[in-house]
Amino acid sequence: MALIMISKNDWYRLRVDTGKNRVHLKIIGRWNDVNDVPHYKEDWKKALGLTLSNFTVFVDASELKVSPSAVKALLVETQRLIINAGVSRTAELVHDELTELQLDAIARRTRFPKKNFYIKHEALLWLDEVGHHSAIDSRTVAGSSAGNIVNLFIREGREKRSRDFSRYEQH
């Protein structure tokens, strides 16, 4: 497993795990302006150059604070780059519902393939499934079998429990 650090600064850490074909992003604090992160898009272009098609992304947004509109526009542009590079799945680790709502609003604009998690381990396991299962969620397939529907409810129940109990986890 080769971990390649693309950028490490006061606002974010971006690295690529070439063994897992995964990009890791850790967002830190509140980005007040795009000038806080002048190389963000270029750093992502470097990271994407080290991935193969069907790569995954893990975003640790547990320290993210709500950002202004100018920053949201940068995130939309960057998500479009990531989609065009062939992302399969993105797991976003969030710490509260406000962060979750902000990230979901951005992703809706780009149709970004992502899912929110409150527990890091579960997020990484979900990303690891890409190599073992189809990246298509059974909810998107017309005529899903009853077994898929049952599995979906079981999976959603597990995710709900992880959200409910995550605040009691020790980090």
C-alpha positions as CSV (number, residue, x, y, z in Angstrom):
1,M,0.0,0.0,0.0
2,A,1.5,3.3,-1.1
3,L,0.2,6.4,0.6
4,I,1.1,9.6,-1.2
5,M,0.6,12.9,0.5
6,I,-0.6,15.5,-2.0
7,S,-1.2,18.4,0.4
8,K,-1.0,19.1,4.1
9,N,-1.9,22.5,5.3
10,D,-3.9,24.4,7.9
11,W,-7.2,23.8,6.0
12,Y,-7.0,20.2,4.6
13,R,-5.0,17.1,4.1
14,L,-5.2,15.3,0.8
15,R,-3.6,11.9,0.1
16,V,-3.9,9.0,-2.2
17,D,-3.8,5.3,-1.2
18,T,-2.8,3.7,-4.5
19,G,-3.2,0.2,-3.1
20,K,-6.9,0.8,-2.5
21,N,-7.4,3.2,-5.3
22,R,-8.7,5.7,-2.8
23,V,-8.4,9.4,-2.1
24,H,-8.5,10.6,1.5
25,L,-9.5,14.2,2.3
26,K,-9.5,15.6,5.8
27,I,-11.2,19.0,6.0
28,I,-10.1,21.2,8.9
29,G,-12.1,24.1,10.3
30,R,-14.0,26.8,8.5
31,W,-12.9,28.0,5.1
32,N,-13.9,31.6,5.1
33,D,-12.9,32.3,1.5
34,V,-11.4,30.5,-1.5
35,N,-8.2,32.4,-0.8
36,D,-7.9,30.2,2.3
37,V,-7.5,27.2,0.0
38,P,-5.9,28.6,-3.2
39,H,-4.5,25.2,-4.4
40,Y,-7.4,23.0,-3.5
41,K,-8.6,22.3,-7.0
42,E,-5.1,21.9,-8.4
43,D,-4.3,19.5,-5.5
44,W,-7.3,17.4,-6.4
45,K,-6.2,17.3,-10.0
46,K,-2.8,15.9,-8.8
47,A,-4.6,13.3,-6.6
48,L,-6.9,12.2,-9.4
49,G,-3.9,11.7,-11.7
50,L,-2.9,8.9,-9.3
51,T,-6.2,7.1,-9.4
52,L,-7.6,4.5,-11.7
53,S,-11.3,4.5,-12.9
54,N,-13.8,3.4,-10.2
55,F,-11.8,4.8,-7.4
56,T,-13.3,5.7,-4.0
57,V,-13.1,8.8,-1.8
58,F,-13.1,9.1,2.0
59,V,-13.8,12.6,3.3
60,D,-13.3,13.2,7.0
61,A,-15.5,16.3,7.5
62,S,-15.7,15.8,11.3
63,E,-13.9,19.1,11.9
64,L,-15.7,21.0,9.1
65,K,-17.5,24.2,10.0
66,V,-20.2,25.7,7.8
67,S,-18.7,27.6,4.9
68,P,-19.8,30.6,2.8
69,S,-21.2,30.4,-0.7
70,A,-17.9,31.2,-2.5
71,V,-16.4,28.1,-0.9
72,K,-19.4,26.0,-1.8
73,A,-18.9,27.0,-5.4
74,L,-15.3,25.7,-5.2
75,L,-16.6,22.4,-3.7
76,V,-19.1,22.0,-6.5
77,E,-16.4,22.6,-9.2
78,T,-14.1,20.1,-7.4
79,Q,-16.9,17.4,-7.2
80,R,-17.5,17.7,-10.9
81,L,-13.7,17.0,-11.5
82,I,-14.0,14.0,-9.2
83,I,-17.1,12.7,-11.0
84,N,-15.4,13.1,-14.4
85,A,-12.3,11.3,-13.2
86,G,-14.5,8.1,-12.5
87,V,-15.3,8.1,-8.8
88,S,-17.3,5.1,-7.8
89,R,-18.3,6.0,-4.2
90,T,-17.6,8.6,-1.6
91,A,-18.0,8.2,2.2
92,E,-18.3,11.4,4.2
93,L,-17.6,11.3,7.9
94,V,-19.7,14.0,9.5
95,H,-20.1,15.1,13.1
96,D,-23.5,16.8,13.1
97,E,-26.6,17.3,11.1
98,L,-25.7,20.9,10.1
99,T,-22.5,19.6,8.4
100,E,-24.5,16.8,6.8
101,L,-27.1,19.1,5.4
102,Q,-24.4,21.4,4.0
103,L,-22.6,18.6,2.3
104,D,-25.8,17.0,1.0
105,A,-26.9,20.3,-0.6
106,I,-23.6,20.5,-2.5
107,A,-23.7,16.9,-3.6
108,R,-27.3,17.3,-4.9
109,R,-26.1,20.0,-7.2
110,T,-23.5,17.7,-8.8
111,R,-25.2,14.3,-8.3
112,F,-22.1,13.3,-6.4
113,P,-22.2,9.6,-5.4
114,K,-21.8,9.8,-1.6
115,K,-23.1,8.5,1.6
116,N,-22.8,10.1,5.1
117,F,-21.4,8.2,8.1
118,Y,-20.9,9.1,11.8
119,I,-18.5,6.2,12.4
120,K,-15.2,6.1,10.5
121,H,-14.9,2.3,10.5
122,E,-18.3,1.8,8.9
123,A,-17.5,4.4,6.2
124,L,-14.3,2.6,5.3
125,L,-15.9,-0.8,5.2
126,W,-18.6,0.6,2.9
127,L,-15.9,1.9,0.6
128,D,-14.1,-1.5,0.7
129,E,-17.2,-3.1,-0.7
130,V,-16.5,-1.6,-4.1
131,G,-14.0,-4.2,-4.9
132,H,-16.3,-7.0,-3.9
133,H,-19.8,-5.8,-5.0
134,S,-21.3,-3.6,-7.6
135,A,-21.2,0.1,-6.7
136,I,-24.9,0.4,-7.7
137,D,-27.1,0.6,-4.7
138,S,-30.2,-1.6,-4.9
139,R,-32.4,1.4,-4.5
140,T,-31.4,2.6,-8.0
141,V,-32.2,-0.7,-9.8
142,A,-35.8,-1.0,-11.0
143,G,-37.4,-4.3,-10.2
144,S,-35.1,-5.1,-7.3
145,S,-35.7,-8.5,-5.9
146,A,-37.3,-9.0,-2.5
147,G,-33.9,-10.1,-1.1
148,N,-32.3,-6.9,-2.1
149,I,-35.1,-4.9,-0.5
150,V,-34.7,-6.8,2.8
151,N,-30.9,-6.3,2.6
152,L,-31.5,-2.6,2.1
153,F,-33.7,-2.3,5.2
154,I,-31.2,-4.2,7.3
155,R,-28.4,-2.0,6.0
156,E,-30.4,1.2,6.6
157,G,-31.3,0.0,10.1
158,R,-27.6,-0.6,10.8
159,E,-26.7,2.9,9.5
160,K,-29.4,4.5,11.7
161,R,-28.0,2.8,14.7
162,S,-24.5,3.9,13.9
163,R,-25.8,7.5,13.6
164,D,-27.7,7.2,16.9
165,F,-24.8,5.8,18.9
166,S,-21.9,7.6,17.3
167,R,-22.0,10.5,19.7
168,Y,-21.1,8.1,22.5
169,E,-18.0,6.9,20.7
170,Q,-14.7,7.9,22.1
171,H,-12.3,9.3,19.4
